[in-house]
């Protein structure tokens, strides 16, 4: 059974995605808080269950980035299931693994979705999502104007950090298994990439000092 089949099996027949094309409003009405799905070309695309490592990385980044965002009063961090609706010409709704909305853009936040691009989008790559994360979503996020796109591949122990240039195109700010990425959107937050591959992942209390959040 594939991860996509597993996602459908967990839903049961009542929550299987409609076969017909839906408007965003129809998709939003169909969706509930227990169903992880995206809206692509009018069709519902189910989001596969996360692996243990994927979930651990999401939680680690949420806690570490959350401490930084709170300390500097920068904005809001969100995990799925929370949609990011991208306006035409992209006209799709995605559920990033993690998104950051700067304080000056919180007017884009709705009760159940973000109406417009986040300031930072993080996707943690799985074998099932690699083509989508590197292909469709890369193009969509670039066209929609997401300033930073982080791609983290725990299987290959490789991370890529893209920043939107003045020409509206992504440029690689850092790529590799190590090094330190400095985020522009997150007020100079510095992420040592090798933290992401440690087993177990670093305890948040251990990284607050290097981040300058505790004396």
HUVENWO-V762394 format. One line per field, one symbol per residue. psi: psi as a letter, one per 30 degrees, with the letter a starting at -180 (. if undefined). A space follows every 50 residues. Layout:
BEGIN
psi->???
END
This chain:
BEGIN
psi->kleeeeeeefelffgkkkelkkleeeeeeeklffkjlljjhflkjkklkk leeeeeeeeeeeeeeeeeeeeghfbkkklljkkjkklkfehlklilfkkk jlefgfffkleglkilklfkkkkjkleffeeeefdeeeeeeeefhjekjk jkjfefhkkkjkkklfggkkkjekkafaakkjkefhhgkkjjefeffkjl lkkefffeeffgfl.
END
